[in-house]
Amino acid sequence: MVKKVSSGIVHEIPKDLKNFILTFPEIYQIWESITPLARNEWICWFISAKKEETKIKRLEWMKSYLLKGKHRPCCWPGCKHR
C-alpha cells in the first residue's frame, strides 16, 4: 500500500520531497501532524532551491528541524504564494 503524503495549502508536494519523507517513518508522522500551512512553508522553501545540491542540504535541514520540533523553516521569510 502506498502512503499518501499531504501537501500544503498552495503547493503540491514534489516527488523528490515525497520520497524523502516516506523514507523516514518518524518524519512522515511529524509531516502528517503539522498544519497544511506549515507543510506549505516547507514545500515552498524546498522548491525555491535552484541547485540540486541545495535541495539535498535542505532535505537534511528539514529532517533535523522537524525532529527538533520546529514546524517551519528557520530564517526564511515564508511562502510568497499564499
mmCIF file of the N, C-alpha and C atoms, coordinates in Angstrom:
data_MODEL
# 
_entry.id   MODEL 
# 
loop_
_atom_site.group_PDB 
_atom_site.id 
_atom_site.type_symbol 
_atom_site.label_atom_id 
_atom_site.label_alt_id 
_atom_site.label_comp_id 
_atom_site.label_asym_id 
_atom_site.label_entity_id 
_atom_site.label_seq_id 
_atom_site.pdbx_PDB_ins_code 
_atom_site.Cartn_x 
_atom_site.Cartn_y 
_atom_site.Cartn_z 
_atom_site.occupancy 
_atom_site.B_iso_or_equiv 
_atom_site.pdbx_formal_charge 
_atom_site.auth_seq_id 
_atom_site.auth_comp_id 
_atom_site.auth_asym_id 
_atom_site.auth_atom_id 
_atom_site.pdbx_PDB_model_num 
ATOM 1   N N  . MET A 1 1  ? 0.843  -1.187 0.000  1.00 0.00 ? 1  MET A N  1 
ATOM 2   C CA . MET A 1 1  ? 0.000  0.000  0.000  1.00 0.00 ? 1  MET A CA 1 
ATOM 3   C C  . MET A 1 1  ? 0.887  1.250  0.000  1.00 0.00 ? 1  MET A C  1 
ATOM 4   N N  . VAL A 1 2  ? 0.595  2.172  -0.886 1.00 0.00 ? 2  VAL A N  1 
ATOM 5   C CA . VAL A 1 2  ? 1.337  3.420  -0.984 1.00 0.00 ? 2  VAL A CA 1 
ATOM 6   C C  . VAL A 1 2  ? 0.720  4.430  -0.031 1.00 0.00 ? 2  VAL A C  1 
ATOM 7   N N  . LYS A 1 3  ? 1.561  5.025  0.814  1.00 0.00 ? 3  LYS A N  1 
ATOM 8   C CA . LYS A 1 3  ? 1.069  6.032  1.754  1.00 0.00 ? 3  LYS A CA 1 
ATOM 9   C C  . LYS A 1 3  ? 0.864  7.355  1.036  1.00 0.00 ? 3  LYS A C  1 
ATOM 10  N N  . LYS A 1 4  ? -0.174 8.056  1.443  1.00 0.00 ? 4  LYS A N  1 
ATOM 11  C CA . LYS A 1 4  ? -0.419 9.405  0.936  1.00 0.00 ? 4  LYS A CA 1 
ATOM 12  C C  . LYS A 1 4  ? 0.406  10.361 1.777  1.00 0.00 ? 4  LYS A C  1 
ATOM 13  N N  . VAL A 1 5  ? 1.059  11.300 1.104  1.00 0.00 ? 5  VAL A N  1 
ATOM 14  C CA . VAL A 1 5  ? 1.806  12.341 1.794  1.00 0.00 ? 5  VAL A CA 1 
ATOM 15  C C  . VAL A 1 5  ? 1.072  13.647 1.513  1.00 0.00 ? 5  VAL A C  1 
ATOM 16  N N  . SER A 1 6  ? 0.631  14.303 2.566  1.00 0.00 ? 6  SER A N  1 
ATOM 17  C CA . SER A 1 6  ? -0.169 15.519 2.427  1.00 0.00 ? 6  SER A CA 1 
ATOM 18  C C  . SER A 1 6  ? 0.649  16.678 1.870  1.00 0.00 ? 6  SER A C  1 
ATOM 19  N N  . SER A 1 7  ? -0.038 17.517 1.116  1.00 0.00 ? 7  SER A N  1 
ATOM 20  C CA . SER A 1 7  ? 0.575  18.715 0.545  1.00 0.00 ? 7  SER A CA 1 
ATOM 21  C C  . SER A 1 7  ? 0.293  19.918 1.428  1.00 0.00 ? 7  SER A C  1 
ATOM 22  N N  . GLY A 1 8  ? 0.635  21.093 0.926  1.00 0.00 ? 8  GLY A N  1 
ATOM 23  C CA . GLY A 1 8  ? 0.373  22.335 1.632  1.00 0.00 ? 8  GLY A CA 1 
ATOM 24  C C  . GLY A 1 8  ? -0.932 22.944 1.169  1.00 0.00 ? 8  GLY A C  1 
ATOM 25  N N  . ILE A 1 9  ? -1.141 24.201 1.536  1.00 0.00 ? 9  ILE A N  1 
ATOM 26  C CA . ILE A 1 9  ? -2.383 24.867 1.149  1.00 0.00 ? 9  ILE A CA 1 
ATOM 27  C C  . ILE A 1 9  ? -2.328 25.397 -0.279 1.00 0.00 ? 9  ILE A C  1 
ATOM 28  N N  . VAL A 1 10 ? -1.139 25.670 -0.780 1.00 0.00 ? 10 VAL A N  1 
ATOM 29  C CA . VAL A 1 10 ? -0.966 26.174 -2.135 1.00 0.00 ? 10 VAL A CA 1 
ATOM 30  C C  . VAL A 1 10 ? -0.154 25.188 -2.973 1.00 0.00 ? 10 VAL A C  1 
ATOM 31  N N  . HIS A 1 11 ? 0.903  24.664 -2.398 1.00 0.00 ? 11 HIS A N  1 
ATOM 32  C CA . HIS A 1 11 ? 1.842  23.825 -3.148 1.00 0.00 ? 11 HIS A CA 1 
ATOM 33  C C  . HIS A 1 11 ? 1.544  22.337 -2.997 1.00 0.00 ? 11 HIS A C  1 
ATOM 34  N N  . GLU A 1 12 ? 1.619  21.639 -4.131 1.00 0.00 ? 12 GLU A N  1 
ATOM 35  C CA . GLU A 1 12 ? 1.583  20.176 -4.115 1.00 0.00 ? 12 GLU A CA 1 
ATOM 36  C C  . GLU A 1 12 ? 2.994  19.705 -3.766 1.00 0.00 ? 12 GLU A C  1 
ATOM 37  N N  . ILE A 1 13 ? 3.069  18.577 -3.108 1.00 0.00 ? 13 ILE A N  1 
ATOM 38  C CA . ILE A 1 13 ? 4.365  18.069 -2.694 1.00 0.00 ? 13 ILE A CA 1 
ATOM 39  C C  . ILE A 1 13 ? 5.100  17.470 -3.897 1.00 0.00 ? 13 ILE A C  1 
ATOM 40  N N  . PRO A 1 14 ? 6.331  17.905 -4.159 1.00 0.00 ? 14 PRO A N  1 
ATOM 41  C CA . PRO A 1 14 ? 7.076  17.340 -5.283 1.00 0.00 ? 14 PRO A CA 1 
ATOM 42  C C  . PRO A 1 14 ? 7.517  15.905 -4.984 1.00 0.00 ? 14 PRO A C  1 
ATOM 43  N N  . LYS A 1 15 ? 7.724  15.154 -6.033 1.00 0.00 ? 15 LYS A N  1 
ATOM 44  C CA . LYS A 1 15 ? 8.037  13.729 -5.906 1.00 0.00 ? 15 LYS A CA 1 
ATOM 45  C C  . LYS A 1 15 ? 9.287  13.474 -5.069 1.00 0.00 ? 15 LYS A C  1 
ATOM 46  N N  . ASP A 1 16 ? 10.342 14.261 -5.268 1.00 0.00 ? 16 ASP A N  1 
ATOM 47  C CA . ASP A 1 16 ? 11.586 14.026 -4.519 1.00 0.00 ? 16 ASP A CA 1 
ATOM 48  C C  . ASP A 1 16 ? 11.408 14.285 -3.022 1.00 0.00 ? 16 ASP A C  1 
ATOM 49  N N  . LEU A 1 17 ? 10.613 15.288 -2.672 1.00 0.00 ? 17 LEU A N  1 
ATOM 50  C CA . LEU A 1 17 ? 10.333 15.558 -1.260 1.00 0.00 ? 17 LEU A CA 1 
ATOM 51  C C  . LEU A 1 17 ? 9.435  14.459 -0.681 1.00 0.00 ? 17 LEU A C  1 
ATOM 52  N N  . LYS A 1 18 ? 8.455  14.039 -1.439 1.00 0.00 ? 18 LYS A N  1 
ATOM 53  C CA . LYS A 1 18 ? 7.561  12.965 -1.000 1.00 0.00 ? 18 LYS A CA 1 
ATOM 54  C C  . LYS A 1 18 ? 8.357  11.693 -0.721 1.00 0.00 ? 18 LYS A C  1 
ATOM 55  N N  . ASN A 1 19 ? 9.242  11.320 -1.637 1.00 0.00 ? 19 ASN A N  1 
ATOM 56  C CA . ASN A 1 19 ? 10.046 10.111 -1.452 1.00 0.00 ? 19 ASN A CA 1 
ATOM 57  C C  . ASN A 1 19 ? 10.943 10.214 -0.224 1.00 0.00 ? 19 ASN A C  1 
ATOM 58  N N  . PHE A 1 20 ? 11.492 11.396 0.013  1.00 0.00 ? 20 PHE A N  1 
ATOM 59  C CA . PHE A 1 20 ? 12.334 11.610 1.189  1.00 0.00 ? 20 PHE A CA 1 
ATOM 60  C C  . PHE A 1 20 ? 11.520 11.405 2.472  1.00 0.00 ? 20 PHE A C  1 
ATOM 61  N N  . ILE A 1 21 ? 10.358 12.000 2.531  1.00 0.00 ? 21 ILE A N  1 
ATOM 62  C CA . ILE A 1 21 ? 9.501  11.885 3.716  1.00 0.00 ? 21 ILE A CA 1 
ATOM 63  C C  . ILE A 1 21 ? 9.113  10.429 3.962  1.00 0.00 ? 21 ILE A C  1 
ATOM 64  N N  . LEU A 1 22 ? 8.814  9.698  2.905  1.00 0.00 ? 22 LEU A N  1 
ATOM 65  C CA . LEU A 1 22 ? 8.414  8.298  3.048  1.00 0.00 ? 22 LEU A CA 1 
ATOM 66  C C  . LEU A 1 22 ? 9.569  7.393  3.473  1.00 0.00 ? 22 LEU A C  1 
ATOM 67  N N  . THR A 1 23 ? 10.793 7.846  3.293  1.00 0.00 ? 23 THR A N  1 
ATOM 68  C CA . THR A 1 23 ? 11.967 7.067  3.686  1.00 0.00 ? 23 THR A CA 1 
ATOM 69  C C  . THR A 1 23 ? 12.118 6.981  5.198  1.00 0.00 ? 23 THR A C  1 
ATOM 70  N N  . PHE A 1 24 ? 11.612 7.987  5.907  1.00 0.00 ? 24 PHE A N  1 
ATOM 71  C CA . PHE A 1 24 ? 11.788 8.080  7.355  1.00 0.00 ? 24 PHE A CA 1 
ATOM 72  C C  . PHE A 1 24 ? 10.417 8.078  8.045  1.00 0.00 ? 24 PHE A C  1 
ATOM 73  N N  . PRO A 1 25 ? 10.019 6.946  8.642  1.00 0.00 ? 25 PRO A N  1 
ATOM 74  C CA . PRO A 1 25 ? 8.696  6.864  9.274  1.00 0.00 ? 25 PRO A CA 1 
ATOM 75  C C  . PRO A 1 25 ? 8.440  7.962  10.312 1.00 0.00 ? 25 PRO A C  1 
ATOM 76  N N  . GLU A 1 26 ? 9.463  8.333  11.085 1.00 0.00 ? 26 GLU A N  1 
ATOM 77  C CA . GLU A 1 26 ? 9.265  9.381  12.089 1.00 0.00 ? 26 GLU A CA 1 
ATOM 78  C C  . GLU A 1 26 ? 8.997  10.738 11.430 1.00 0.00 ? 26 GLU A C  1 
ATOM 79  N N  . ILE A 1 27 ? 9.707  11.018 10.351 1.00 0.00 ? 27 ILE A N  1 
ATOM 80  C CA . ILE A 1 27 ? 9.491  12.274 9.616  1.00 0.00 ? 27 ILE A CA 1 
ATOM 81  C C  . ILE A 1 27 ? 8.088  12.259 8.999  1.00 0.00 ? 27 ILE A C  1 
ATOM 82  N N  . TYR A 1 28 ? 7.681  11.122 8.471  1.00 0.00 ? 28 TYR A N  1 
ATOM 83  C CA . TYR A 1 28 ? 6.334  11.004 7.897  1.00 0.00 ? 28 TYR A CA 1 
ATOM 84  C C  . TYR A 1 28 ? 5.270  11.324 8.950  1.00 0.00 ? 28 TYR A C  1 
ATOM 85  N N  . GLN A 1 29 ? 5.408  10.779 10.138 1.00 0.00 ? 29 GLN A N  1 
ATOM 86  C CA . GLN A 1 29 ? 4.430  11.036 11.211 1.00 0.00 ? 29 GLN A CA 1 
ATOM 87  C C  . GLN A 1 29 ? 4.406  12.517 11.579 1.00 0.00 ? 29 GLN A C  1 
ATOM 88  N N  . ILE A 1 30 ? 5.578  13.116 11.695 1.00 0.00 ? 30 ILE A N  1 
ATOM 89  C CA . ILE A 1 30 ? 5.641  14.539 12.023 1.00 0.00 ? 30 ILE A CA 1 
ATOM 90  C C  . ILE A 1 30 ? 5.013  15.352 10.898 1.00 0.00 ? 30 ILE A C  1 
ATOM 91  N N  . TRP A 1 31 ? 5.378  15.035 9.655  1.00 0.00 ? 31 TRP A N  1 
ATOM 92  C CA . TRP A 1 31 ? 4.862  15.755 8.491  1.00 0.00 ? 31 TRP A CA 1 
ATOM 93  C C  . TRP A 1 31 ? 3.335  15.752 8.478  1.00 0.00 ? 31 TRP A C  1 
ATOM 94  N N  . GLU A 1 32 ? 2.754  14.609 8.735  1.00 0.00 ? 32 GLU A N  1 
ATOM 95  C CA . GLU A 1 32 ? 1.304  14.488 8.713  1.00 0.00 ? 32 GLU A CA 1 
ATOM 96  C C  . GLU A 1 32 ? 0.650  15.180 9.913  1.00 0.00 ? 32 GLU A C  1 
ATOM 97  N N  . SER A 1 33 ? 1.415  15.440 10.970 1.00 0.00 ? 33 SER A N  1 
ATOM 98  C CA . SER A 1 33 ? 0.844  16.069 12.169 1.00 0.00 ? 33 SER A CA 1 
ATOM 99  C C  . SER A 1 33 ? 0.907  17.597 12.135 1.00 0.00 ? 33 SER A C  1 
ATOM 100 N N  . ILE A 1 34 ? 1.749  18.166 11.268 1.00 0.00 ? 34 ILE A N  1 
ATOM 101 C CA . ILE A 1 34 ? 1.830  19.634 11.212 1.00 0.00 ? 34 ILE A CA 1 
ATOM 102 C C  . ILE A 1 34 ? 0.707  20.170 10.333 1.00 0.00 ? 34 ILE A C  1 
ATOM 103 N N  . THR A 1 35 ? 0.444  21.452 10.449 1.00 0.00 ? 35 THR A N  1 
ATOM 104 C CA . THR A 1 35 ? -0.668 22.062 9.723  1.00 0.00 ? 35 THR A CA 1 
ATOM 105 C C  . THR A 1 35 ? -0.384 22.145 8.226  1.00 0.00 ? 35 THR A C  1 
ATOM 106 N N  . PRO A 1 36 ? -1.431 22.235 7.409  1.00 0.00 ? 36 PRO A N  1 
ATOM 107 C CA . PRO A 1 36 ? -1.230 22.421 5.975  1.00 0.00 ? 36 PRO A CA 1 
ATOM 108 C C  . PRO A 1 36 ? -0.426 23.685 5.668  1.00 0.00 ? 36 PRO A C  1 
ATOM 109 N N  . LEU A 1 37 ? -0.607 24.732 6.459  1.00 0.00 ? 37 LEU A N  1 
ATOM 110 C CA . LEU A 1 37 ? 0.157  25.957 6.254  1.00 0.00 ? 37 LEU A CA 1 
ATOM 111 C C  . LEU A 1 37 ? 1.648  25.716 6.513  1.00 0.00 ? 37 LEU A C  1 
ATOM 112 N N  . ALA A 1 38 ? 1.961  24.975 7.570  1.00 0.00 ? 38 ALA A N  1 
ATOM 113 C CA . ALA A 1 38 ? 3.368  24.657 7.860  1.00 0.00 ? 38 ALA A CA 1 
ATOM 114 C C  . ALA A 1 38 ? 3.958  23.786 6.758  1.00 0.00 ? 38 ALA A C  1 
ATOM 115 N N  . ARG A 1 39 ? 3.192  22.797 6.289  1.00 0.00 ? 39 ARG A N  1 
ATOM 116 C CA . ARG A 1 39 ? 3.685  21.954 5.181  1.00 0.00 ? 39 ARG A CA 1 
ATOM 117 C C  . ARG A 1 39 ? 3.926  22.804 3.944  1.00 0.00 ? 39 ARG A C  1 
ATOM 118 N N  . ASN A 1 40 ? 3.043  23.761 3.710  1.00 0.00 ? 40 ASN A N  1 
ATOM 119 C CA . ASN A 1 40 ? 3.205  24.651 2.568  1.00 0.00 ? 40 ASN A CA 1 
ATOM 120 C C  . ASN A 1 40 ? 4.522  25.421 2.648  1.00 0.00 ? 40 ASN A C  1 
ATOM 121 N N  . GLU A 1 41 ? 4.858  25.892 3.846  1.00 0.00 ? 41 GLU A N  1 
ATOM 122 C CA . GLU A 1 41 ? 6.116  26.630 4.031  1.00 0.00 ? 41 GLU A CA 1 
ATOM 123 C C  . GLU A 1 41 ? 7.319  25.736 3.706  1.00 0.00 ? 41 GLU A C  1 
ATOM 124 N N  . TRP A 1 42 ? 7.293  24.498 4.206  1.00 0.00 ? 42 TRP A N  1 
ATOM 125 C CA . TRP A 1 42 ? 8.394  23.573 3.919  1.00 0.00 ? 42 TRP A CA 1 
ATOM 126 C C  . TRP A 1 42 ? 8.512  23.297 2.424  1.00 0.00 ? 42 TRP A C  1 
ATOM 127 N N  . ILE A 1 43 ? 7.376  23.055 1.776  1.00 0.00 ? 43 ILE A N  1 
ATOM 128 C CA . ILE A 1 43 ? 7.404  22.749 0.338  1.00 0.00 ? 43 ILE A CA 1 
ATOM 129 C C  . ILE A 1 43 ? 7.941  23.929 -0.442 1.00 0.00 ? 43 ILE A C  1 
ATOM 130 N N  . CYS A 1 44 ? 7.455  25.128 -0.155 1.00 0.00 ? 44 CYS A N  1 
ATOM 131 C CA . CYS A 1 44 ? 7.902  26.322 -0.874 1.00 0.00 ? 44 CYS A CA 1 
ATOM 132 C C  . CYS A 1 44 ? 9.388  26.558 -0.651 1.00 0.00 ? 44 CYS A C  1 
ATOM 133 N N  . TRP A 1 45 ? 9.836  26.387 0.579  1.00 0.00 ? 45 TRP A N  1 
ATOM 134 C CA . TRP A 1 45 ? 11.259 26.542 0.914  1.00 0.00 ? 45 TRP A CA 1 
ATOM 135 C C  . TRP A 1 45 ? 12.091 25.550 0.120  1.00 0.00 ? 45 TRP A C  1 
ATOM 136 N N  . PHE A 1 46 ? 11.625 24.317 0.042  1.00 0.00 ? 46 PHE A N  1 
ATOM 137 C CA . PHE A 1 46 ? 12.347 23.272 -0.678 1.00 0.00 ? 46 PHE A CA 1 
ATOM 138 C C  . PHE A 1 46 ? 12.392 23.564 -2.178 1.00 0.00 ? 46 PHE A C  1 
ATOM 139 N N  . ILE A 1 47 ? 11.267 23.869 -2.787 1.00 0.00 ? 47 ILE A N  1 
ATOM 140 C CA . ILE A 1 47 ? 11.241 24.066 -4.239 1.00 0.00 ? 47 ILE A CA 1 
ATOM 141 C C  . ILE A 1 47 ? 11.885 25.389 -4.667 1.00 0.00 ? 47 ILE A C  1 
ATOM 142 N N  . SER A 1 48 ? 12.097 26.296 -3.728 1.00 0.00 ? 48 SER A N  1 
ATOM 143 C CA . SER A 1 48 ? 12.752 27.561 -4.086 1.00 0.00 ? 48 SER A CA 1 
ATOM 144 C C  . SER A 1 48 ? 14.259 27.389 -4.293 1.00 0.00 ? 48 SER A C  1 
ATOM 145 N N  . ALA A 1 49 ? 14.807 26.251 -3.902 1.00 0.00 ? 49 ALA A N  1 
ATOM 146 C CA . ALA A 1 49 ? 16.233 25.989 -4.134 1.00 0.00 ? 49 ALA A CA 1 
ATOM 147 C C  . ALA A 1 49 ? 16.463 25.791 -5.628 1.00 0.00 ? 49 ALA A C  1 
ATOM 148 N N  . LYS A 1 50 ? 17.476 26.443 -6.141 1.00 0.00 ? 50 LYS A N  1 
ATOM 149 C CA . LYS A 1 50 ? 17.749 26.367 -7.576 1.00 0.00 ? 50 LYS A CA 1 
ATOM 150 C C  . LYS A 1 50 ? 18.688 25.219 -7.942 1.00 0.00 ? 50 LYS A C  1 
ATOM 151 N N  . LYS A 1 51 ? 19.615 24.901 -7.065 1.00 0.00 ? 51 LYS A N  1 
ATOM 152 C CA . LYS A 1 51 ? 20.598 23.851 -7.345 1.00 0.00 ? 51 LYS A CA 1 
ATOM 153 C C  . LYS A 1 51 ? 20.205 22.556 -6.642 1.00 0.00 ? 51 LYS A C  1 
ATOM 154 N N  . GLU A 1 52 ? 20.533 21.454 -7.272 1.00 0.00 ? 52 GLU A N  1 
ATOM 155 C CA . GLU A 1 52 ? 20.240 20.146 -6.684 1.00 0.00 ? 52 GLU A CA 1 
ATOM 156 C C  . GLU A 1 52 ? 20.967 19.968 -5.353 1.00 0.00 ? 52 GLU A C  1 
ATOM 157 N N  . GLU A 1 53 ? 22.190 20.463 -5.265 1.00 0.00 ? 53 GLU A N  1 
ATOM 158 C CA . GLU A 1 53 ? 22.942 20.328 -4.010 1.00 0.00 ? 53 GLU A CA 1 
ATOM 159 C C  . GLU A 1 53 ? 22.262 21.101 -2.871 1.00 0.00 ? 53 GLU A C  1 
ATOM 160 N N  . THR A 1 54 ? 21.639 22.213 -3.191 1.00 0.00 ? 54 THR A N  1 
ATOM 161 C CA . THR A 1 54 ? 20.911 22.978 -2.177 1.00 0.00 ? 54 THR A CA 1 
ATOM 162 C C  . THR A 1 54 ? 19.672 22.209 -1.737 1.00 0.00 ? 54 THR A C  1 
ATOM 163 N N  . LYS A 1 55 ? 18.981 21.581 -2.676 1.00 0.00 ? 55 LYS A N  1 
ATOM 164 C CA . LYS A 1 55 ? 17.812 20.771 -2.315 1.00 0.00 ? 55 LYS A CA 1 
ATOM 165 C C  . LYS A 1 55 ? 18.210 19.638 -1.366 1.00 0.00 ? 55 LYS A C  1 
ATOM 166 N N  . ILE A 1 56 ? 19.321 18.999 -1.649 1.00 0.00 ? 56 ILE A N  1 
ATOM 167 C CA . ILE A 1 56 ? 19.790 17.905 -0.792 1.00 0.00 ? 56 ILE A CA 1 
ATOM 168 C C  . ILE A 1 56 ? 20.090 18.424 0.613  1.00 0.00 ? 56 ILE A C  1 
ATOM 169 N N  . LYS A 1 57 ? 20.757 19.567 0.711  1.00 0.00 ? 57 LYS A N  1 
ATOM 170 C CA . LYS A 1 57 ? 21.033 20.175 2.023  1.00 0.00 ? 57 LYS A CA 1 
ATOM 171 C C  . LYS A 1 57 ? 19.737 20.512 2.744  1.00 0.00 ? 57 LYS A C  1 
ATOM 172 N N  . ARG A 1 58 ? 18.778 21.034 2.009  1.00 0.00 ? 58 ARG A N  1 
ATOM 173 C CA . ARG A 1 58 ? 17.508 21.419 2.633  1.00 0.00 ? 58 ARG A CA 1 
ATOM 174 C C  . ARG A 1 58 ? 16.736 20.200 3.145  1.00 0.00 ? 58 ARG A C  1 
ATOM 175 N N  . LEU A 1 59 ? 16.846 19.086 2.459  1.00 0.00 ? 59 LEU A N  1 
ATOM 176 C CA . LEU A 1 59 ? 16.202 17.867 2.957  1.00 0.00 ? 59 LEU A CA 1 
ATOM 177 C C  . LEU A 1 59 ? 16.791 17.475 4.310  1.00 0.00 ? 59 LEU A C  1 
ATOM 178 N N  . GLU A 1 60 ? 18.098 17.547 4.436  1.00 0.00 ? 60 GLU A N  1 
ATOM 179 C CA . GLU A 1 60 ? 18.743 17.203 5.704  1.00 0.00 ? 60 GLU A CA 1 
ATOM 180 C C  . GLU A 1 60 ? 18.389 18.216 6.797  1.00 0.00 ? 60 GLU A C  1 
ATOM 181 N N  . TRP A 1 61 ? 18.350 19.499 6.437  1.00 0.00 ? 61 TRP A N  1 
ATOM 182 C CA . TRP A 1 61 ? 17.959 20.531 7.410  1.00 0.00 ? 61 TRP A CA 1 
ATOM 183 C C  . TRP A 1 61 ? 16.518 20.294 7.862  1.00 0.00 ? 61 TRP A C  1 
ATOM 184 N N  . MET A 1 62 ? 15.642 20.000 6.893  1.00 0.00 ? 62 MET A N  1 
ATOM 185 C CA . MET A 1 62 ? 14.246 19.763 7.218  1.00 0.00 ? 62 MET A CA 1 
ATOM 186 C C  . MET A 1 62 ? 14.109 18.590 8.183  1.00 0.00 ? 62 MET A C  1 
ATOM 187 N N  . LYS A 1 63 ? 14.804 17.523 7.899  1.00 0.00 ? 63 LYS A N  1 
ATOM 188 C CA . LYS A 1 63 ? 14.772 16.350 8.780  1.00 0.00 ? 63 LYS A CA 1 
ATOM 189 C C  . LYS A 1 63 ? 15.210 16.737 10.192 1.00 0.00 ? 63 LYS A C  1 
ATOM 190 N N  . SER A 1 64 ? 16.318 17.448 10.285 1.00 0.00 ? 64 SER A N  1 
ATOM 191 C CA . SER A 1 64 ? 16.853 17.873 11.578 1.00 0.00 ? 64 SER A CA 1 
ATOM 192 C C  . SER A 1 64 ? 15.870 18.787 12.312 1.00 0.00 ? 64 SER A C  1 
ATOM 193 N N  . TYR A 1 65 ? 15.333 19.770 11.605 1.00 0.00 ? 65 TYR A N  1 
ATOM 194 C CA . TYR A 1 65 ? 14.408 20.725 12.219 1.00 0.00 ? 65 TYR A CA 1 
ATOM 195 C C  . TYR A 1 65 ? 13.135 20.036 12.707 1.00 0.00 ? 65 TYR A C  1 
ATOM 196 N N  . LEU A 1 66 ? 12.558 19.183 11.864 1.00 0.00 ? 66 LEU A N  1 
ATOM 197 C CA . LEU A 1 66 ? 11.326 18.504 12.254 1.00 0.00 ? 66 LEU A CA 1 
ATOM 198 C C  . LEU A 1 66 ? 11.554 17.611 13.471 1.00 0.00 ? 66 LEU A C  1 
ATOM 199 N N  . LEU A 1 67 ? 12.677 16.920 13.502 1.00 0.00 ? 67 LEU A N  1 
ATOM 200 C CA . LEU A 1 67 ? 12.975 16.057 14.648 1.00 0.00 ? 67 LEU A CA 1 
ATOM 201 C C  . LEU A 1 67 ? 13.190 16.860 15.927 1.00 0.00 ? 67 LEU A C  1 
ATOM 202 N N  . LYS A 1 68 ? 13.590 18.130 15.775 1.00 0.00 ? 68 LYS A N  1 
ATOM 203 C CA . LYS A 1 68 ? 13.770 19.012 16.937 1.00 0.00 ? 68 LYS A CA 1 
ATOM 204 C C  . LYS A 1 68 ? 12.464 19.700 17.333 1.00 0.00 ? 68 LYS A C  1 
ATOM 205 N N  . GLY A 1 69 ? 11.398 19.453 16.588 1.00 0.00 ? 69 GLY A N  1 
ATOM 206 C CA . GLY A 1 69 ? 10.102 20.035 16.928 1.00 0.00 ? 69 GLY A CA 1 
ATOM 207 C C  . GLY A 1 69 ? 9.788  21.347 16.237 1.00 0.00 ? 69 GLY A C  1 
ATOM 208 N N  . LYS A 1 70 ? 10.619 21.764 15.306 1.00 0.00 ? 70 LYS A N  1 
ATOM 209 C CA . LYS A 1 70 ? 10.350 23.009 14.583 1.00 0.00 ? 70 LYS A CA 1 
ATOM 210 C C  . LYS A 1 70 ? 9.374  22.713 13.449 1.00 0.00 ? 70 LYS A C  1 
ATOM 211 N N  . HIS A 1 71 ? 8.346  23.499 13.353 1.00 0.00 ? 71 HIS A N  1 
ATOM 212 C CA . HIS A 1 71 ? 7.312  23.241 12.364 1.00 0.00 ? 71 HIS A CA 1 
ATOM 213 C C  . HIS A 1 71 ? 7.463  24.049 11.088 1.00 0.00 ? 71 HIS A C  1 
ATOM 214 N N  . ARG A 1 72 ? 8.405  24.974 11.067 1.00 0.00 ? 72 ARG A N  1 
ATOM 215 C CA . ARG A 1 72 ? 8.608  25.808 9.876  1.00 0.00 ? 72 ARG A CA 1 
ATOM 216 C C  . ARG A 1 72 ? 10.098 25.977 9.611  1.00 0.00 ? 72 ARG A C  1 
ATOM 217 N N  . PRO A 1 73 ? 10.471 26.280 8.370  1.00 0.00 ? 73 PRO A N  1 
ATOM 218 C CA . PRO A 1 73 ? 11.886 26.526 8.070  1.00 0.00 ? 73 PRO A CA 1 
ATOM 219 C C  . PRO A 1 73 ? 12.387 27.747 8.837  1.00 0.00 ? 73 PRO A C  1 
ATOM 220 N N  . CYS A 1 74 ? 13.569 27.647 9.344  1.00 0.00 ? 74 CYS A N  1 
ATOM 221 C CA . CYS A 1 74 ? 14.180 28.731 10.117 1.00 0.00 ? 74 CYS A CA 1 
ATOM 222 C C  . CYS A 1 74 ? 14.780 29.784 9.177  1.00 0.00 ? 74 CYS A C  1 
ATOM 223 N N  . CYS A 1 75 ? 14.668 31.025 9.599  1.00 0.00 ? 75 CYS A N  1 
ATOM 224 C CA . CYS A 1 75 ? 15.342 32.137 8.903  1.00 0.00 ? 75 CYS A CA 1 
ATOM 225 C C  . CYS A 1 75 ? 14.910 32.252 7.442  1.00 0.00 ? 75 CYS A C  1 
ATOM 226 N N  . TRP A 1 76 ? 13.638 32.096 7.193  1.00 0.00 ? 76 TRP A N  1 
ATOM 227 C CA . TRP A 1 76 ? 13.079 32.202 5.847  1.00 0.00 ? 76 TRP A CA 1 
ATOM 228 C C  . TRP A 1 76 ? 11.835 33.063 5.926  1.00 0.00 ? 76 TRP A C  1 
ATOM 229 N N  . PRO A 1 77 ? 11.673 34.034 5.017  1.00 0.00 ? 77 PRO A N  1 
ATOM 230 C CA . PRO A 1 77 ? 10.538 34.965 5.126  1.00 0.00 ? 77 PRO A CA 1 
ATOM 231 C C  . PRO A 1 77 ? 9.171  34.332 4.932  1.00 0.00 ? 77 PRO A C  1 
ATOM 232 N N  . GLY A 1 78 ? 9.102  33.156 4.380  1.00 0.00 ? 78 GLY A N  1 
ATOM 233 C CA . GLY A 1 78 ? 7.826  32.485 4.192  1.00 0.00 ? 78 GLY A CA 1 
ATOM 234 C C  . GLY A 1 78 ? 7.404  32.431 2.756  1.00 0.00 ? 78 GLY A C  1 
ATOM 235 N N  . CYS A 1 79 ? 6.386  31.651 2.496  1.00 0.00 ? 79 CYS A N  1 
ATOM 236 C CA . CYS A 1 79 ? 5.890  31.447 1.143  1.00 0.00 ? 79 CYS A CA 1 
ATOM 237 C C  . CYS A 1 79 ? 5.229  32.720 0.617  1.00 0.00 ? 79 CYS A C  1 
ATOM 238 N N  . LYS A 1 80 ? 5.683  33.150 -0.531 1.00 0.00 ? 80 LYS A N  1 
ATOM 239 C CA . LYS A 1 80 ? 5.110  34.363 -1.127 1.00 0.00 ? 80 LYS A CA 1 
ATOM 240 C C  . LYS A 1 80 ? 3.875  34.049 -1.976 1.00 0.00 ? 80 LYS A C  1 
ATOM 241 N N  . HIS A 1 81 ? 3.532  32.771 -2.083 1.00 0.00 ? 81 HIS A N  1 
ATOM 242 C CA . HIS A 1 81 ? 2.428  32.351 -2.944 1.00 0.00 ? 81 HIS A CA 1 
ATOM 243 C C  . HIS A 1 81 ? 1.080  32.278 -2.224 1.00 0.00 ? 81 HIS A C  1 
ATOM 244 N N  . ARG A 1 82 ? 1.062  32.523 -0.922 1.00 0.00 ? 82 ARG A N  1 
ATOM 245 C CA . ARG A 1 82 ? -0.223 32.406 -0.212 1.00 0.00 ? 82 ARG A CA 1 
ATOM 246 C C  . ARG A 1 82 ? -0.845 33.744 0.026  1.00 0.00 ? 82 ARG A C  1 
# 
